[in-house]
């Protein structure tokens, strides 16, 4: 691969936070830049041609030019040779154009898809928002009917909600894993398609080499014939050289479109890689939050003892309270100190859920930014495809008109 193709947009980067409970976002996703525009005049040379192939192609060009110059400018043989030039590279252009059309469908389908990884991530966010302890208020106190009568316990109800949501969360994580597998399979398919496109671009590059070599040879021969046979020199310039340069332009235009299709596939692959990273991070953060919730639940097992002691204290007679107030104050302080020391702070659980929100926000923002980049890519490549349609249509029309014209070995890159 040449330096031009190697200078593709750098893949999006993701920076992992130092710890799972840090207050800053856990990672930052940046979509790749849109596919750059490739001008037709810069398309040549992007795919290397071996020296051995160049030598073979050079020999074919030399033989064709010699046969053309040896023919009478007014003879049917001369006209047949010129007609062969109008079909030069037609098959290679049609093959490469067909591949480019299929490739351009990929980013469009990605933007129009309303289900899959994105939907699962949104559902995961909704569930964890429902389990956010920060939105439940103070969890250590009792629930109250009408805000007055104590009834039940907020913390117990919270963990019951957590337990009932476990199955749903596991289902979402399973769907995310399946979506990740689909993205990885898409990337494997993209690698195969890029290889096929690379081969088609190699054939185009060989035809471009033939057309440029023909251009040079025909121009040199015409200059030589200006002194000895000006009529033939004029015929070569007006027919053969004209069609050669016309086909060169067509080949270069199609090469530019194919190169941009190749780069577009690379962009789609990089976007898939970043989505896979986002799924991995979201799943990991969620599992960490669930473990934290379980740890907190286990640490709260002594809550019933504390509540029982509080209930007993409330039913004690006023005389016992007066006589034992000092002892109860010391004992109650120690009990609460022990309960607080053996409990994981709720702030830790809240920070863990905040990390999940940051993860979801980054994935949402990444998708929005990636949509703009991919839309711009599709627009640029669609414009180039519209340009190439005219050339392909003209080449196909000329092929229909020349069904009876024999084809020279020059038009085939095989031996």
DRENDO-1510 file (C-alpha; in Angstrom, 1 decimal, always signed):
<recs>
REC; n; res; u; v; w
REC; 1; UNK; +0.0; +0.0; +0.0 .
REC; 2; UNK; +1.3; +3.4; -0.9 .
REC; 3; UNK; +1.9; +6.4; +1.4 .
REC; 4; UNK; -1.3; +8.0; +0.1 .
REC; 5; UNK; -3.5; +5.1; +1.2 .
REC; 6; UNK; -1.5; +4.8; +4.5 .
REC; 7; UNK; -2.3; +8.4; +5.4 .
REC; 8; UNK; -5.9; +7.6; +6.2 .
REC; 9; UNK; -7.7; +9.3; +9.1 .
REC; 10; UNK; -6.4; +8.2; +12.5 .
REC; 11; UNK; -8.7; +5.8; +14.3 .
REC; 12; UNK; -10.8; +7.2; +17.2 .
REC; 13; UNK; -9.1; +7.0; +20.6 .
REC; 14; UNK; -10.6; +6.1; +23.9 .
REC; 15; UNK; -9.0; +7.1; +27.2 .
REC; 16; UNK; -9.9; +4.9; +30.3 .
REC; 17; UNK; -10.3; +6.6; +33.6 .
REC; 18; UNK; -7.9; +5.7; +36.4 .
REC; 19; UNK; -10.6; +4.1; +38.6 .
REC; 20; UNK; -14.2; +3.1; +38.4 .
REC; 21; UNK; -15.3; +5.7; +40.9 .
REC; 22; UNK; -13.5; +8.7; +39.5 .
REC; 23; UNK; -15.7; +11.8; +39.0 .
REC; 24; UNK; -14.5; +12.6; +35.5 .
REC; 25; UNK; -15.8; +10.7; +32.4 .
REC; 26; UNK; -14.5; +7.2; +32.2 .
REC; 27; UNK; -13.5; +7.6; +28.6 .
REC; 28; UNK; -13.8; +9.9; +25.6 .
REC; 29; UNK; -14.8; +8.7; +22.1 .
REC; 30; UNK; -13.8; +10.7; +19.0 .
REC; 31; UNK; -15.1; +9.6; +15.6 .
REC; 32; UNK; -12.7; +9.5; +12.7 .
REC; 33; UNK; -12.6; +12.3; +10.2 .
REC; 34; UNK; -14.7; +12.1; +7.0 .
REC; 35; UNK; -13.1; +10.3; +4.0 .
REC; 36; UNK; -10.9; +12.9; +2.2 .
REC; 37; UNK; -11.7; +13.8; -1.4 .
REC; 38; UNK; -9.4; +12.2; -3.9 .
REC; 39; UNK; -8.9; +14.2; -7.1 .
REC; 40; UNK; -8.8; +12.0; -10.3 .
REC; 41; UNK; -5.3; +13.4; -11.3 .
REC; 42; UNK; -4.0; +12.2; -7.9 .
REC; 43; UNK; -5.6; +8.7; -8.2 .
REC; 44; UNK; -2.8; +7.3; -10.4 .
REC; 45; UNK; +0.0; +5.5; -8.6 .
REC; 46; UNK; -2.0; +4.8; -5.4 .
REC; 47; UNK; -1.8; +1.1; -6.1 .
REC; 48; UNK; +1.7; -0.2; -7.0 .
REC; 49; UNK; +2.4; -2.1; -10.2 .
REC; 50; UNK; +5.3; -4.5; -10.2 .
REC; 51; UNK; +8.2; -3.9; -12.6 .
REC; 52; UNK; +7.6; -7.2; -14.2 .
REC; 53; UNK; +4.0; -6.3; -15.1 .
REC; 54; UNK; +5.2; -2.9; -16.3 .
REC; 55; UNK; +7.6; -4.6; -18.7 .
REC; 56; UNK; +4.8; -6.8; -20.1 .
REC; 57; UNK; +2.4; -3.9; -20.5 .
REC; 58; UNK; +5.2; -1.8; -22.1 .
REC; 59; UNK; +5.7; -4.6; -24.7 .
REC; 60; UNK; +2.0; -4.7; -25.5 .
REC; 61; UNK; +1.9; -0.9; -26.0 .
REC; 62; UNK; +4.9; -1.0; -28.3 .
REC; 63; UNK; +3.4; -3.7; -30.4 .
REC; 64; UNK; +0.1; -1.9; -30.7 .
REC; 65; UNK; +1.7; +1.5; -31.6 .
REC; 66; UNK; +3.8; -0.2; -34.2 .
REC; 67; UNK; +0.8; -1.9; -35.8 .
REC; 68; UNK; -1.2; +1.4; -35.7 .
REC; 69; UNK; +1.6; +3.4; -37.3 .
REC; 70; UNK; +2.1; +0.8; -40.0 .
REC; 71; UNK; -1.5; +0.9; -41.0 .
REC; 72; UNK; -2.8; +3.4; -43.6 .
REC; 73; UNK; -4.7; +6.3; -41.9 .
REC; 74; UNK; -7.6; +5.8; -44.3 .
REC; 75; UNK; -7.8; +2.0; -44.1 .
REC; 76; UNK; -10.3; +0.0; -42.1 .
REC; 77; UNK; -7.5; -1.6; -40.1 .
REC; 78; UNK; -6.5; +1.8; -38.8 .
REC; 79; UNK; -10.2; +2.5; -37.8 .
REC; 80; UNK; -10.4; -0.9; -36.0 .
REC; 81; UNK; -7.3; -0.1; -34.0 .
REC; 82; UNK; -8.7; +3.3; -33.0 .
REC; 83; UNK; -12.0; +1.6; -32.1 .
REC; 84; UNK; -10.2; -0.7; -29.8 .
REC; 85; UNK; -8.9; +2.3; -27.8 .
REC; 86; UNK; -12.5; +3.4; -27.1 .
REC; 87; UNK; -13.1; +0.2; -25.2 .
REC; 88; UNK; -9.9; +0.2; -23.3 .
REC; 89; UNK; -10.5; -0.5; -19.6 .
REC; 90; UNK; -14.3; -0.8; -19.9 .
REC; 91; UNK; -14.5; -4.1; -18.0 .
REC; 92; UNK; -12.2; -2.8; -15.2 .
REC; 93; UNK; -14.2; +0.4; -14.8 .
REC; 94; UNK; -17.5; -1.5; -14.7 .
REC; 95; UNK; -16.2; -4.0; -12.1 .
REC; 96; UNK; -14.8; -1.3; -9.8 .
REC; 97; UNK; -17.9; +0.9; -10.1 .
REC; 98; UNK; -20.1; -2.1; -9.1 .
REC; 99; UNK; -18.0; -2.7; -6.0 .
REC; 100; UNK; -18.1; +1.0; -5.0 .
REC; 101; UNK; -21.9; +1.0; -5.2 .
REC; 102; UNK; -22.2; -1.9; -2.8 .
REC; 103; UNK; -19.7; -0.3; -0.4 .
REC; 104; UNK; -21.5; +3.0; -0.2 .
REC; 105; UNK; -24.6; +1.2; +1.1 .
REC; 106; UNK; -22.8; +0.3; +4.4 .
REC; 107; UNK; -22.6; +3.7; +6.1 .
REC; 108; UNK; -26.2; +4.5; +4.9 .
REC; 109; UNK; -27.5; +1.3; +6.5 .
REC; 110; UNK; -25.7; +2.1; +9.7 .
REC; 111; UNK; -27.3; +5.5; +9.9 .
REC; 112; UNK; -30.8; +4.3; +9.1 .
REC; 113; UNK; -30.7; +1.4; +11.6 .
REC; 114; UNK; -33.0; +2.0; +14.6 .
REC; 115; UNK; -32.1; -1.1; +16.5 .
REC; 116; UNK; -29.1; -3.0; +17.8 .
REC; 117; UNK; -26.3; -1.8; +20.0 .
REC; 118; UNK; -27.5; +1.8; +20.2 .
REC; 119; UNK; -31.0; +0.7; +21.4 .
REC; 120; UNK; -29.5; -1.8; +24.0 .
REC; 121; UNK; -27.3; +1.0; +25.4 .
REC; 122; UNK; -30.2; +3.3; +25.7 .
REC; 123; UNK; -32.2; +0.6; +27.5 .
REC; 124; UNK; -29.3; -0.1; +29.8 .
REC; 125; UNK; -29.1; +3.6; +30.7 .
REC; 126; UNK; -32.8; +3.7; +31.5 .
REC; 127; UNK; -32.5; +0.7; +33.9 .
REC; 128; UNK; -29.5; +2.0; +35.7 .
REC; 129; UNK; -31.2; +5.4; +36.0 .
REC; 130; UNK; -34.1; +3.8; +37.8 .
REC; 131; UNK; -31.6; +2.1; +40.2 .
REC; 132; UNK; -29.7; +5.3; +40.9 .
REC; 133; UNK; -29.7; +5.7; +44.7 .
REC; 134; UNK; -29.1; +9.4; +44.3 .
REC; 135; UNK; -32.7; +9.8; +42.9 .
REC; 136; UNK; -34.2; +7.8; +45.8 .
REC; 137; UNK; -33.4; +10.5; +48.4 .
REC; 138; UNK; -32.2; +9.4; +51.9 .
REC; 139; UNK; -32.2; +5.6; +52.0 .
REC; 140; UNK; -31.2; +5.1; +55.6 .
REC; 141; UNK; -34.6; +6.3; +57.1 .
REC; 142; UNK; -38.0; +4.6; +57.2 .
REC; 143; UNK; -40.7; +5.0; +54.6 .
REC; 144; UNK; -43.6; +7.1; +55.7 .
REC; 145; UNK; -47.3; +6.9; +54.6 .
REC; 146; UNK; -48.5; +10.4; +53.8 .
REC; 147; UNK; -45.1; +11.6; +55.0 .
REC; 148; UNK; -46.0; +11.0; +58.6 .
REC; 149; UNK; -46.6; +7.4; +59.5 .
REC; 150; UNK; -43.5; +5.1; +59.4 .
REC; 151; UNK; -43.9; +2.2; +57.1 .
REC; 152; UNK; -41.2; -0.2; +55.8 .
REC; 153; UNK; -37.7; +0.8; +54.9 .
REC; 154; UNK; -36.4; +2.7; +51.9 .
REC; 155; UNK; -33.1; +0.8; +51.8 .
REC; 156; UNK; -34.9; -2.6; +51.8 .
REC; 157; UNK; -37.2; -1.4; +49.0 .
REC; 158; UNK; -34.3; -0.2; +47.0 .
REC; 159; UNK; -32.5; -3.5; +47.0 .
REC; 160; UNK; -35.7; -5.3; +46.2 .
REC; 161; UNK; -35.9; -3.2; +43.1 .
REC; 162; UNK; -32.2; -4.0; +42.3 .
REC; 163; UNK; -32.9; -7.7; +42.7 .
REC; 164; UNK; -35.9; -7.6; +40.4 .
REC; 165; UNK; -33.9; -5.7; +37.7 .
REC; 166; UNK; -31.1; -8.2; +37.7 .
REC; 167; UNK; -32.7; -10.4; +35.0 .
REC; 168; UNK; -33.4; -7.4; +32.8 .
REC; 169; UNK; -29.9; -6.1; +33.1 .
REC; 170; UNK; -28.4; -9.5; +32.3 .
REC; 171; UNK; -30.7; -9.7; +29.2 .
REC; 172; UNK; -29.5; -6.3; +28.1 .
REC; 173; UNK; -25.8; -7.3; +28.6 .
REC; 174; UNK; -26.4; -10.4; +26.6 .
REC; 175; UNK; -27.9; -8.3; +23.7 .
REC; 176; UNK; -24.9; -6.0; +23.9 .
REC; 177; UNK; -22.6; -9.0; +23.6 .
REC; 178; UNK; -24.6; -10.2; +20.5 .
REC; 179; UNK; -24.4; -6.7; +19.0 .
REC; 180; UNK; -20.7; -6.7; +19.6 .
REC; 181; UNK; -20.3; -10.0; +17.8 .
REC; 182; UNK; -22.3; -8.6; +14.8 .
REC; 183; UNK; -19.9; -5.6; +14.6 .
REC; 184; UNK; -16.9; -7.9; +14.7 .
REC; 185; UNK; -18.4; -10.1; +11.9 .
REC; 186; UNK; -19.1; -6.9; +9.9 .
REC; 187; UNK; -15.5; -5.9; +10.2 .
REC; 188; UNK; -14.4; -9.4; +9.0 .
REC; 189; UNK; -16.7; -9.0; +6.0 .
REC; 190; UNK; -15.3; -5.5; +5.4 .
REC; 191; UNK; -11.8; -6.9; +5.3 .
REC; 192; UNK; -12.8; -9.4; +2.6 .
REC; 193; UNK; -14.5; -6.7; +0.5 .
REC; 194; UNK; -11.6; -4.3; +0.8 .
REC; 195; UNK; -9.3; -7.1; -0.5 .
REC; 196; UNK; -11.5; -7.6; -3.5 .
REC; 197; UNK; -11.6; -3.8; -4.1 .
REC; 198; UNK; -7.9; -3.7; -3.8 .
REC; 199; UNK; -7.6; -6.3; -6.6 .
REC; 200; UNK; -10.0; -4.3; -8.8 .
REC; 201; UNK; -8.0; -1.1; -8.1 .
REC; 202; UNK; -4.8; -3.1; -9.1 .
REC; 203; UNK; -6.4; -3.9; -12.5 .
REC; 204; UNK; -7.4; -0.3; -12.9 .
REC; 205; UNK; -3.9; +0.8; -12.2 .
REC; 206; UNK; -2.5; -1.4; -14.9 .
REC; 207; UNK; -5.0; +0.0; -17.4 .
REC; 208; UNK; -4.0; +3.5; -16.4 .
REC; 209; UNK; -0.3; +2.5; -16.9 .
REC; 210; UNK; -1.2; +1.3; -20.4 .
REC; 211; UNK; -3.2; +4.4; -21.3 .
REC; 212; UNK; -0.5; +6.8; -20.1 .
REC; 213; UNK; +2.2; +4.8; -21.9 .
REC; 214; UNK; +0.1; +4.9; -25.0 .
REC; 215; UNK; -0.3; +8.6; -24.7 .
REC; 216; UNK; +3.4; +9.1; -24.5 .
REC; 217; UNK; +4.2; +6.8; -27.4 .
REC; 218; UNK; +1.5; +8.1; -29.7 .
REC; 219; UNK; +2.5; +11.7; -29.1 .
REC; 220; UNK; +6.1; +10.8; -29.9 .
REC; 221; UNK; +5.1; +9.0; -33.1 .
REC; 222; UNK; +2.9; +11.9; -34.2 .
REC; 223; UNK; +5.8; +14.3; -33.7 .
REC; 224; UNK; +8.1; +12.0; -35.8 .
REC; 225; UNK; +5.5; +11.8; -38.6 .
REC; 226; UNK; +5.0; +15.6; -38.8 .
REC; 227; UNK; +7.9; +15.8; -41.1 .
REC; 228; UNK; +7.4; +12.6; -43.2 .
REC; 229; UNK; +3.6; +11.9; -43.1 .
REC; 230; UNK; +1.7; +14.9; -41.7 .
REC; 231; UNK; -1.7; +13.4; -42.7 .
REC; 232; UNK; -1.1; +10.3; -40.6 .
REC; 233; UNK; +0.3; +12.4; -37.7 .
REC; 234; UNK; -2.9; +14.4; -37.8 .
REC; 235; UNK; -5.0; +11.3; -37.9 .
REC; 236; UNK; -3.2; +9.8; -34.9 .
REC; 237; UNK; -3.7; +13.0; -32.8 .
REC; 238; UNK; -7.4; +13.5; -33.8 .
REC; 239; UNK; -8.4; +9.9; -33.2 .
REC; 240; UNK; -6.0; +7.6; -31.4 .
REC; 241; UNK; -4.5; +10.2; -29.1 .
REC; 242; UNK; -7.8; +11.8; -28.4 .
REC; 243; UNK; -9.5; +8.5; -27.4 .
REC; 244; UNK; -6.5; +7.4; -25.3 .
REC; 245; UNK; -6.6; +10.6; -23.2 .
REC; 246; UNK; -10.4; +10.3; -22.9 .
REC; 247; UNK; -10.1; +6.8; -21.6 .
REC; 248; UNK; -7.2; +7.9; -19.3 .
REC; 249; UNK; -9.5; +10.5; -17.8 .
REC; 250; UNK; -12.3; +7.9; -17.3 .
REC; 251; UNK; -9.9; +5.4; -15.7 .
REC; 252; UNK; -8.5; +8.1; -13.3 .
REC; 253; UNK; -12.0; +9.2; -12.3 .
REC; 254; UNK; -13.0; +5.6; -11.5 .
REC; 255; UNK; -9.8; +5.1; -9.6 .
REC; 256; UNK; -10.5; +8.1; -7.5 .
REC; 257; UNK; -14.0; +6.9; -6.7 .
REC; 258; UNK; -12.7; +3.4; -5.9 .
REC; 259; UNK; -10.0; +4.8; -3.6 .
REC; 260; UNK; -12.6; +6.8; -1.7 .
REC; 261; UNK; -14.7; +3.7; -1.4 .
REC; 262; UNK; -11.7; +1.8; +0.0 .
REC; 263; UNK; -11.2; +4.6; +2.5 .
REC; 264; UNK; -14.9; +4.7; +3.4 .
REC; 265; UNK; -14.8; +1.0; +4.3 .
REC; 266; UNK; -11.8; +1.7; +6.5 .
REC; 267; UNK; -13.8; +4.5; +8.2 .
REC; 268; UNK; -16.8; +2.1; +8.8 .
REC; 269; UNK; -14.5; -0.5; +10.3 .
REC; 270; UNK; -12.9; +2.1; +12.7 .
REC; 271; UNK; -16.4; +3.2; +13.8 .
REC; 272; UNK; -17.3; -0.4; +14.5 .
REC; 273; UNK; -14.1; -0.8; +16.5 .
REC; 274; UNK; -15.0; +2.2; +18.6 .
REC; 275; UNK; -18.5; +0.9; +19.1 .
REC; 276; UNK; -17.1; -2.4; +20.3 .
REC; 277; UNK; -14.9; -0.5; +22.8 .
REC; 278; UNK; -17.9; +1.4; +24.0 .
REC; 279; UNK; -19.9; -1.8; +24.6 .
REC; 280; UNK; -17.0; -3.3; +26.5 .
REC; 281; UNK; -16.7; -0.3; +28.7 .
REC; 282; UNK; -20.4; +0.0; +29.3 .
REC; 283; UNK; -20.7; -3.6; +30.2 .
REC; 284; UNK; -17.7; -3.5; +32.5 .
REC; 285; UNK; -18.9; -0.4; +34.3 .
REC; 286; UNK; -22.3; -1.9; +34.8 .
REC; 287; UNK; -20.9; -5.1; +36.3 .
REC; 288; UNK; -18.8; -3.0; +38.6 .
REC; 289; UNK; -21.9; -1.1; +39.7 .
REC; 290; UNK; -23.8; -4.3; +40.3 .
REC; 291; UNK; -21.0; -5.7; +42.5 .
REC; 292; UNK; -20.9; -2.5; +44.5 .
REC; 293; UNK; -24.7; -2.7; +45.1 .
REC; 294; UNK; -24.3; -6.3; +46.3 .
REC; 295; UNK; -21.5; -5.4; +48.6 .
REC; 296; UNK; -23.6; -2.6; +50.1 .
REC; 297; UNK; -26.5; -5.0; +50.6 .
REC; 298; UNK; -24.3; -7.4; +52.4 .
REC; 299; UNK; -22.9; -4.7; +54.6 .
REC; 300; UNK; -26.5; -3.7; +55.6 .
REC; 301; UNK; -27.4; -7.0; +57.2 .
REC; 302; UNK; -27.1; -5.6; +60.7 .
REC; 303; UNK; -29.8; -3.1; +59.9 .
REC; 304; UNK; -32.5; -5.2; +61.5 .
REC; 305; UNK; -30.6; -5.3; +64.8 .
REC; 306; UNK; -30.3; -1.5; +64.8 .
REC; 307; UNK; -34.0; -1.1; +64.0 .
REC; 308; UNK; -35.0; -3.6; +66.7 .
REC; 309; UNK; -33.0; -1.7; +69.3 .
REC; 310; UNK; -34.6; +1.6; +68.2 .
REC; 311; UNK; -38.0; +0.0; +68.5 .
REC; 312; UNK; -37.2; -1.3; +72.0 .
REC; 313; UNK; -36.0; +2.1; +73.0 .
REC; 314; UNK; -39.2; +3.7; +71.9 .
REC; 315; UNK; -41.3; +1.3; +74.0 .
REC; 316; UNK; -39.3; +1.8; +77.2 .
REC; 317; UNK; -41.0; +3.6; +80.1 .
REC; 318; UNK; -40.1; +7.2; +80.8 .
REC; 319; UNK; -38.7; +6.2; +84.2 .
REC; 320; UNK; -36.3; +3.7; +82.6 .
REC; 321; UNK; -35.3; +6.2; +80.0 .
REC; 322; UNK; -34.5; +8.8; +82.7 .
REC; 323; UNK; -32.5; +6.4; +84.8 .
REC; 324; UNK; -30.6; +4.9; +81.9 .
REC; 325; UNK; -30.3; +7.9; +79.6 .
REC; 326; UNK; -26.5; +8.1; +79.9 .
REC; 327; UNK; -26.0; +4.4; +79.3 .
REC; 328; UNK; -28.4; +4.4; +76.3 .
REC; 329; UNK; -26.7; +7.4; +74.8 .
REC; 330; UNK; -23.3; +5.7; +74.9 .
REC; 331; UNK; -24.6; +2.4; +73.8 .
REC; 332; UNK; -26.6; +3.9; +70.9 .
REC; 333; UNK; -23.6; +5.9; +69.7 .
REC; 334; UNK; -21.4; +2.8; +69.6 .
REC; 335; UNK; -24.1; +0.9; +67.7 .
REC; 336; UNK; -24.4; +3.6; +65.1 .
REC; 337; UNK; -20.7; +3.9; +64.9 .
REC; 338; UNK; -20.4; +0.2; +64.2 .
REC; 339; UNK; -23.2; +0.3; +61.7 .
REC; 340; UNK; -21.6; +3.2; +59.8 .
REC; 341; UNK; -18.1; +1.6; +59.9 .
REC; 342; UNK; -19.3; -1.6; +58.4 .
REC; 343; UNK; -21.3; +0.0; +55.6 .
REC; 344; UNK; -20.0; +1.1; +52.3 .
REC; 345; UNK; -20.8; +4.8; +51.8 .
REC; 346; UNK; -23.7; +5.5; +49.5 .
REC; 347; UNK; -21.6; +8.1; +47.8 .
REC; 348; UNK; -19.5; +5.4; +46.3 .
REC; 349; UNK; -22.5; +3.7; +44.8 .
REC; 350; UNK; -23.7; +7.1; +43.4 .
REC; 351; UNK; -20.3; +7.7; +41.8 .
REC; 352; UNK; -20.3; +4.2; +40.3 .
REC; 353; UNK; -23.7; +5.0; +38.7 .
REC; 354; UNK; -22.4; +8.5; +37.6 .
REC; 355; UNK; -19.6; +6.7; +35.7 .
REC; 356; UNK; -22.3; +4.7; +33.9 .
REC; 357; UNK; -24.1; +7.9; +32.8 .
REC; 358; UNK; -20.8; +9.4; +31.6 .
REC; 359; UNK; -20.3; +6.2; +29.6 .
REC; 360; UNK; -23.7; +6.4; +28.0 .
REC; 361; UNK; -23.3; +10.2; +27.3 .
REC; 362; UNK; -20.0; +9.6; +25.5 .
REC; 363; UNK; -21.5; +6.8; +23.4 .
REC; 364; UNK; -24.5; +9.0; +22.5 .
REC; 365; UNK; -22.3; +11.9; +21.6 .
REC; 366; UNK; -20.0; +9.6; +19.6 .
REC; 367; UNK; -22.9; +8.3; +17.5 .
REC; 368; UNK; -24.1; +11.9; +16.8 .
REC; 369; UNK; -20.6; +13.0; +15.7 .
REC; 370; UNK; -20.1; +9.8; +13.7 .
REC; 371; UNK; -23.4; +10.4; +11.9 .
REC; 372; UNK; -22.2; +13.8; +10.6 .
REC; 373; UNK; -18.9; +12.4; +9.5 .
REC; 374; UNK; -20.4; +9.4; +7.7 .
REC; 375; UNK; -23.1; +11.6; +6.1 .
REC; 376; UNK; -20.4; +13.8; +4.7 .
REC; 377; UNK; -18.5; +10.8; +3.5 .
REC; 378; UNK; -21.6; +9.4; +1.7 .
REC; 379; UNK; -22.3; +12.8; +0.1 .
REC; 380; UNK; -18.7; +13.1; -1.3 .
REC; 381; UNK; -18.7; +9.6; -2.6 .
REC; 382; UNK; -22.1; +9.9; -4.1 .
REC; 383; UNK; -21.0; +12.9; -6.0 .
REC; 384; UNK; -18.0; +11.0; -7.4 .
REC; 385; UNK; -20.3; +8.1; -8.3 .
REC; 386; UNK; -22.6; +10.5; -10.3 .
REC; 387; UNK; -19.5; +11.7; -12.2 .
REC; 388; UNK; -18.4; +8.2; -13.1 .
REC; 389; UNK; -21.9; +7.1; -14.3 .
REC; 390; UNK; -21.5; +9.2; -17.5 .
REC; 391; UNK; -18.2; +7.7; -18.3 .
REC; 392; UNK; -19.5; +4.2; -17.7 .
REC; 393; UNK; -22.6; +4.8; -19.8 .
REC; 394; UNK; -20.5; +6.2; -22.7 .
REC; 395; UNK; -18.1; +3.2; -22.6 .
REC; 396; UNK; -21.0; +0.8; -22.6 .
REC; 397; UNK; -22.6; +2.5; -25.6 .
REC; 398; UNK; -19.4; +2.4; -27.5 .
REC; 399; UNK; -19.1; -1.3; -26.7 .
REC; 400; UNK; -22.5; -2.0; -28.2 .
REC; 401; UNK; -21.6; -0.1; -31.4 .
REC; 402; UNK; -18.4; -2.1; -31.8 .
REC; 403; UNK; -19.7; -5.7; -31.4 .
REC; 404; UNK; -18.1; -6.7; -34.7 .
REC; 405; UNK; -14.7; -5.1; -34.0 .
REC; 406; UNK; -12.0; -7.6; -33.1 .
REC; 407; UNK; -10.3; -7.0; -29.8 .
REC; 408; UNK; -6.5; -6.6; -29.5 .
REC; 409; UNK; -4.4; -8.3; -26.9 .
REC; 410; UNK; -3.7; -4.8; -25.6 .
REC; 411; UNK; -7.2; -4.7; -24.0 .
REC; 412; UNK; -6.4; -7.6; -21.6 .
REC; 413; UNK; -4.0; -7.6; -18.8 .
REC; 414; UNK; -3.5; -11.4; -19.0 .
REC; 415; UNK; -0.8; -13.0; -21.0 .
</recs>
